[in-house]
Amino acid sequence: MMAEGLGQGGKSILQGRQSPEGKQAFASGEERRKWPRRPAERLLAYSWLDQDNRPLDMGMAKTVDLSEGGAGILIHRALVGGEILHLFMAVEEHLVETTARVVYQRPLHGGYYQIGACFLSMEEKGRRYLRSSNFET
């Protein structure tokens, strides 16, 4: 089941290369994120948008890490870098709405994918919720 994010034997299907601080590791060793990502499992609803910002499809996914600038997302669909998503995320008792661009996609076990998405637009209220969240799972 996607909400659990577990493969056979109860092991996590996420195999990211992140530093202990939650920063994405790049081959060059360079950290390009403005805000550090923190582990966070949050449900989200998404609309996958075409180049004219019309919805192509909708679905549910969950975050695996989160920051003011973007999220790692566990999803059951292959997406290509550059594609645009409209997201509604549950952050504590708040609903945060944002538009995000897919930066990378990595296949995982069981037909899942982990995508990295950078937020393109978000109301200041949503950023405040992200800043104040304790991100406990």
PyRosetta script that sets phi, psi and omega in degrees:
from pyrosetta import init, pose_from_sequence

init()
pose = pose_from_sequence("MMAEGLGQGGKSILQGRQSPEGKQAFASGEERRKWPRRPAERLLAYSWLDQDNRPLDMGMAKTVDLSEGGAGILIHRALVGGEILHLFMAVEEHLVETTARVVYQRPLHGGYYQIGACFLSMEEKGRRYLRSSNFET")
pose.set_psi(1, 135.1)
pose.set_omega(1, -174.0)
pose.set_phi(2, -62.4)
pose.set_psi(2, -37.5)
pose.set_omega(2, -175.7)
pose.set_phi(3, -59.4)
pose.set_psi(3, -25.3)
pose.set_omega(3, -179.5)
pose.set_phi(4, -86.3)
pose.set_psi(4, -31.0)
pose.set_omega(4, 179.8)
pose.set_phi(5, 65.9)
pose.set_psi(5, 30.2)
pose.set_omega(5, -176.2)
pose.set_phi(6, -116.0)
pose.set_psi(6, 145.3)
pose.set_omega(6, 175.6)
pose.set_phi(7, -99.8)
pose.set_psi(7, -159.3)
pose.set_omega(7, 179.7)
pose.set_phi(8, -60.6)
pose.set_psi(8, 142.5)
pose.set_omega(8, 177.5)
pose.set_phi(9, 72.4)
pose.set_psi(9, 12.9)
pose.set_omega(9, 177.8)
pose.set_phi(10, 77.0)
pose.set_psi(10, 7.9)
pose.set_omega(10, 179.8)
pose.set_phi(11, -82.6)
pose.set_psi(11, 146.3)
pose.set_omega(11, -179.6)
pose.set_phi(12, -61.4)
pose.set_psi(12, 139.9)
pose.set_omega(12, 176.4)
pose.set_phi(13, -87.7)
pose.set_psi(13, -3.4)
pose.set_omega(13, 179.1)
pose.set_phi(14, -83.9)
pose.set_psi(14, 126.9)
pose.set_omega(14, -177.2)
pose.set_phi(15, -128.3)
pose.set_psi(15, 44.7)
pose.set_omega(15, -177.5)
pose.set_phi(16, -70.3)
pose.set_psi(16, 163.9)
pose.set_omega(16, 176.0)
pose.set_phi(17, -112.1)
pose.set_psi(17, 87.1)
pose.set_omega(17, -180.0)
pose.set_phi(18, -120.3)
pose.set_psi(18, 150.2)
pose.set_omega(18, 175.8)
pose.set_phi(19, -74.3)
pose.set_psi(19, 167.3)
pose.set_omega(19, 178.2)
pose.set_phi(20, -58.3)
pose.set_psi(20, -25.0)
pose.set_omega(20, 178.7)
pose.set_phi(21, -82.3)
pose.set_psi(21, 0.3)
pose.set_omega(21, 179.6)
pose.set_phi(22, 85.8)
pose.set_psi(22, 14.2)
pose.set_omega(22, -179.4)
pose.set_phi(23, -89.7)
pose.set_psi(23, 143.8)
pose.set_omega(23, 179.5)
pose.set_phi(24, -68.8)
pose.set_psi(24, 131.3)
pose.set_omega(24, 177.6)
pose.set_phi(25, -91.4)
pose.set_psi(25, 129.9)
pose.set_omega(25, 178.1)
pose.set_phi(26, -109.9)
pose.set_psi(26, 156.9)
pose.set_omega(26, -179.5)
pose.set_phi(27, -54.7)
pose.set_psi(27, -34.7)
pose.set_omega(27, -179.5)
pose.set_phi(28, -78.0)
pose.set_psi(28, -9.1)
pose.set_omega(28, -176.3)
pose.set_phi(29, 80.9)
pose.set_psi(29, 1.7)
pose.set_omega(29, -176.4)
pose.set_phi(30, -84.4)
pose.set_psi(30, 135.5)
pose.set_omega(30, 174.1)
pose.set_phi(31, -97.2)
pose.set_psi(31, 121.4)
pose.set_omega(31, -176.2)
pose.set_phi(32, -106.8)
pose.set_psi(32, -1.6)
pose.set_omega(32, -177.5)
pose.set_phi(33, -82.6)
pose.set_psi(33, 139.5)
pose.set_omega(33, 176.6)
pose.set_phi(34, -78.2)
pose.set_psi(34, -37.2)
pose.set_omega(34, -179.8)
pose.set_phi(35, -116.8)
pose.set_psi(35, 133.2)
pose.set_omega(35, 178.5)
pose.set_phi(36, -68.2)
pose.set_psi(36, 140.1)
pose.set_omega(36, 176.3)
pose.set_phi(37, -84.6)
pose.set_psi(37, 142.9)
pose.set_omega(37, 176.5)
pose.set_phi(38, -121.7)
pose.set_psi(38, 144.0)
pose.set_omega(38, 177.4)
pose.set_phi(39, -55.6)
pose.set_psi(39, 133.3)
pose.set_omega(39, -179.5)
pose.set_phi(40, -162.2)
pose.set_psi(40, 119.7)
pose.set_omega(40, 175.1)
pose.set_phi(41, -99.7)
pose.set_psi(41, 108.3)
pose.set_omega(41, 179.9)
pose.set_phi(42, -132.5)
pose.set_psi(42, 135.2)
pose.set_omega(42, 175.3)
pose.set_phi(43, -69.9)
pose.set_psi(43, 148.4)
pose.set_omega(43, 174.5)
pose.set_phi(44, -147.4)
pose.set_psi(44, 151.2)
pose.set_omega(44, 172.0)
pose.set_phi(45, -107.8)
pose.set_psi(45, 142.2)
pose.set_omega(45, -179.2)
pose.set_phi(46, -134.3)
pose.set_psi(46, 152.8)
pose.set_omega(46, 167.2)
pose.set_phi(47, -118.7)
pose.set_psi(47, 129.8)
pose.set_omega(47, 177.0)
pose.set_phi(48, -90.3)
pose.set_psi(48, 122.5)
pose.set_omega(48, -171.6)
pose.set_phi(49, -104.7)
pose.set_psi(49, 147.3)
pose.set_omega(49, 173.9)
pose.set_phi(50, -84.4)
pose.set_psi(50, -176.6)
pose.set_omega(50, -176.1)
pose.set_phi(51, -65.9)
pose.set_psi(51, -16.5)
pose.set_omega(51, 176.3)
pose.set_phi(52, -100.5)
pose.set_psi(52, 15.4)
pose.set_omega(52, 179.9)
pose.set_phi(53, 63.5)
pose.set_psi(53, 27.9)
pose.set_omega(53, 173.7)
pose.set_phi(54, -95.9)
pose.set_psi(54, 138.8)
pose.set_omega(54, -179.7)
pose.set_phi(55, -64.8)
pose.set_psi(55, 130.3)
pose.set_omega(55, 173.7)
pose.set_phi(56, -93.6)
pose.set_psi(56, -36.4)
pose.set_omega(56, -177.4)
pose.set_phi(57, -163.2)
pose.set_psi(57, 163.8)
pose.set_omega(57, 177.6)
pose.set_phi(58, -131.9)
pose.set_psi(58, 159.8)
pose.set_omega(58, 177.9)
pose.set_phi(59, -172.1)
pose.set_psi(59, -176.9)
pose.set_omega(59, 177.7)
pose.set_phi(60, -116.6)
pose.set_psi(60, 148.5)
pose.set_omega(60, 178.0)
pose.set_phi(61, -151.9)
pose.set_psi(61, -170.3)
pose.set_omega(61, 173.8)
pose.set_phi(62, -147.5)
pose.set_psi(62, 151.6)
pose.set_omega(62, 175.6)
pose.set_phi(63, -80.9)
pose.set_psi(63, 151.9)
pose.set_omega(63, 171.9)
pose.set_phi(64, -114.3)
pose.set_psi(64, -24.9)
pose.set_omega(64, 171.3)
pose.set_phi(65, -150.7)
pose.set_psi(65, 160.9)
pose.set_omega(65, -169.2)
pose.set_phi(66, -154.8)
pose.set_psi(66, 145.3)
pose.set_omega(66, 172.9)
pose.set_phi(67, -149.2)
pose.set_psi(67, 179.6)
pose.set_omega(67, 176.5)
pose.set_phi(68, -66.7)
pose.set_psi(68, -22.3)
pose.set_omega(68, -174.7)
pose.set_phi(69, -102.4)
pose.set_psi(69, -12.2)
pose.set_omega(69, -177.8)
pose.set_phi(70, 177.3)
pose.set_psi(70, -174.2)
pose.set_omega(70, -176.9)
pose.set_phi(71, -151.6)
pose.set_psi(71, 150.1)
pose.set_omega(71, 164.4)
pose.set_phi(72, -92.8)
pose.set_psi(72, 131.7)
pose.set_omega(72, -172.8)
pose.set_phi(73, -129.2)
pose.set_psi(73, 132.0)
pose.set_omega(73, 174.1)
pose.set_phi(74, -92.9)
pose.set_psi(74, 120.6)
pose.set_omega(74, -171.7)
pose.set_phi(75, -139.2)
pose.set_psi(75, 156.4)
pose.set_omega(75, -178.1)
pose.set_phi(76, -104.2)
pose.set_psi(76, 37.9)
pose.set_omega(76, -178.4)
pose.set_phi(77, -151.1)
pose.set_psi(77, 139.4)
pose.set_omega(77, 174.7)
pose.set_phi(78, -80.6)
pose.set_psi(78, 128.6)
pose.set_omega(78, 176.9)
pose.set_phi(79, -124.8)
pose.set_psi(79, 155.7)
pose.set_omega(79, -178.0)
pose.set_phi(80, -103.9)
pose.set_psi(80, 144.2)
pose.set_omega(80, 175.8)
pose.set_phi(81, -52.3)
pose.set_psi(81, 136.8)
pose.set_omega(81, -179.0)
pose.set_phi(82, 99.4)
pose.set_psi(82, -18.5)
pose.set_omega(82, 179.1)
pose.set_phi(83, -68.7)
pose.set_psi(83, 152.5)
pose.set_omega(83, -174.8)
pose.set_phi(84, -109.3)
pose.set_psi(84, 136.5)
pose.set_omega(84, 177.3)
pose.set_phi(85, -123.3)
pose.set_psi(85, 142.9)
pose.set_omega(85, 170.3)
pose.set_phi(86, -103.3)
pose.set_psi(86, 122.4)
pose.set_omega(86, -172.3)
pose.set_phi(87, -117.0)
pose.set_psi(87, 145.0)
pose.set_omega(87, 168.3)
pose.set_phi(88, -124.9)
pose.set_psi(88, 111.2)
pose.set_omega(88, -176.4)
pose.set_phi(89, -111.6)
pose.set_psi(89, 142.1)
pose.set_omega(89, 172.6)
pose.set_phi(90, -86.2)
pose.set_psi(90, 117.0)
pose.set_omega(90, 176.0)
pose.set_phi(91, -122.7)
pose.set_psi(91, 104.0)
pose.set_omega(91, -171.0)
pose.set_phi(92, 53.8)
pose.set_psi(92, -127.1)
pose.set_omega(92, -178.3)
pose.set_phi(93, -92.4)
pose.set_psi(93, 10.2)
pose.set_omega(93, -176.7)
pose.set_phi(94, -105.8)
pose.set_psi(94, 154.7)
pose.set_omega(94, 173.6)
pose.set_phi(95, -109.7)
pose.set_psi(95, 119.0)
pose.set_omega(95, -178.4)
pose.set_phi(96, -105.0)
pose.set_psi(96, 126.6)
pose.set_omega(96, 179.5)
pose.set_phi(97, -106.1)
pose.set_psi(97, 135.4)
pose.set_omega(97, 179.5)
pose.set_phi(98, -154.9)
pose.set_psi(98, 161.7)
pose.set_omega(98, 169.8)
pose.set_phi(99, -110.3)
pose.set_psi(99, 139.1)
pose.set_omega(99, -175.9)
pose.set_phi(100, -137.5)
pose.set_psi(100, 151.8)
pose.set_omega(100, 175.8)
pose.set_phi(101, -108.4)
pose.set_psi(101, 132.8)
pose.set_omega(101, 176.8)
pose.set_phi(102, -70.6)
pose.set_psi(102, 125.0)
pose.set_omega(102, -179.9)
pose.set_phi(103, -96.3)
pose.set_psi(103, -42.4)
pose.set_omega(103, 177.8)
pose.set_phi(104, -149.2)
pose.set_psi(104, 163.7)
pose.set_omega(104, 177.3)
pose.set_phi(105, -140.0)
pose.set_psi(105, 135.7)
pose.set_omega(105, 179.4)
pose.set_phi(106, -133.5)
pose.set_psi(106, 125.1)
pose.set_omega(106, 178.2)
pose.set_phi(107, -69.9)
pose.set_psi(107, 144.6)
pose.set_omega(107, 177.3)
pose.set_phi(108, -123.0)
pose.set_psi(108, -177.8)
pose.set_omega(108, 178.4)
pose.set_phi(109, -70.6)
pose.set_psi(109, 154.0)
pose.set_omega(109, 172.8)
pose.set_phi(110, 71.8)
pose.set_psi(110, 21.1)
pose.set_omega(110, 178.1)
pose.set_phi(111, 82.0)
pose.set_psi(111, 11.8)
pose.set_omega(111, 177.9)
pose.set_phi(112, -94.5)
pose.set_psi(112, 162.8)
pose.set_omega(112, 176.7)
pose.set_phi(113, -135.9)
pose.set_psi(113, 146.4)
pose.set_omega(113, 168.9)
pose.set_phi(114, -108.2)
pose.set_psi(114, 127.5)
pose.set_omega(114, 176.4)
pose.set_phi(115, -114.9)
pose.set_psi(115, 149.6)
pose.set_omega(115, 169.7)
pose.set_phi(116, -104.2)
pose.set_psi(116, 129.8)
pose.set_omega(116, -178.0)
pose.set_phi(117, -129.5)
pose.set_psi(117, 136.4)
pose.set_omega(117, 174.9)
pose.set_phi(118, -105.2)
pose.set_psi(118, 135.9)
pose.set_omega(118, -178.3)
pose.set_phi(119, -73.2)
pose.set_psi(119, 132.0)
pose.set_omega(119, 179.2)
pose.set_phi(120, -96.2)
pose.set_psi(120, -36.1)
pose.set_omega(120, -179.6)
pose.set_phi(121, -148.9)
pose.set_psi(121, 140.4)
pose.set_omega(121, 177.3)
pose.set_phi(122, -161.3)
pose.set_psi(122, 138.3)
pose.set_omega(122, 176.0)
pose.set_phi(123, -64.8)
pose.set_psi(123, 150.7)
pose.set_omega(123, 179.1)
pose.set_phi(124, -57.1)
pose.set_psi(124, -35.0)
pose.set_omega(124, 178.0)
pose.set_phi(125, -58.0)
pose.set_psi(125, -42.3)
pose.set_omega(125, 178.0)
pose.set_phi(126, -64.6)
pose.set_psi(126, -41.7)
pose.set_omega(126, 177.2)
pose.set_phi(127, -62.3)
pose.set_psi(127, -38.5)
pose.set_omega(127, 177.4)
pose.set_phi(128, -62.5)
pose.set_psi(128, -42.3)
pose.set_omega(128, 178.2)
pose.set_phi(129, -60.8)
pose.set_psi(129, -42.5)
pose.set_omega(129, 179.4)
pose.set_phi(130, -65.5)
pose.set_psi(130, -41.9)
pose.set_omega(130, 179.2)
pose.set_phi(131, -63.0)
pose.set_psi(131, -39.9)
pose.set_omega(131, -174.1)
pose.set_phi(132, -86.8)
pose.set_psi(132, -11.1)
pose.set_omega(132, -178.3)
pose.set_phi(133, -69.1)
pose.set_psi(133, 142.1)
pose.set_omega(133, 177.0)
pose.set_phi(134, -85.2)
pose.set_psi(134, -7.8)
pose.set_omega(134, 174.9)
pose.set_phi(135, 57.3)
pose.set_psi(135, 20.0)
pose.set_omega(135, 176.7)
pose.set_phi(136, -71.8)
pose.set_psi(136, 140.5)
pose.set_omega(136, -179.3)
pose.set_phi(137, -96.1)
pose.dump_pdb("model.pdb")
